[in-house]
Amino acid sequence: MEATVAERGQITLPKAVRDALGLTKGTRLRVELEGGRIVLHKEVQDALSRVRGRFKLPEGVTTDDVMRELRGRAPGDPIEP
């Protein structure tokens, strides 16, 4: 995949990259130089901080319970009788 630098230094990331990383308008990216490379990091904390505290789990339900319900049993999970 390729991207071209525009007149004001802007680039458009290929749609496949945006879709794979869930990048939408307003997503913040951290830009770093590593040797001769440009590395972009999605600011996950920013996205998390916007929703933190907005959802409450029912009494007695843990995040692990919710993830197990969504994804199924993970390797290493105890087998319930």
FENHU-V820503 format. One record per helix or strand. SS is the DSSP state (@ for helix, = for strand). FROM is the first residue (numbers start at 1). LEN is the number of residues. If there is no record, write none. Layout:
ss->SS from->FROM len->LEN
ss->SS from->FROM len->LEN
This chain:
ss->@ from->15 len->7
ss->= from->29 len->6
ss->= from->37 len->6
ss->@ from->44 len->8
ss->@ from->63 len->9
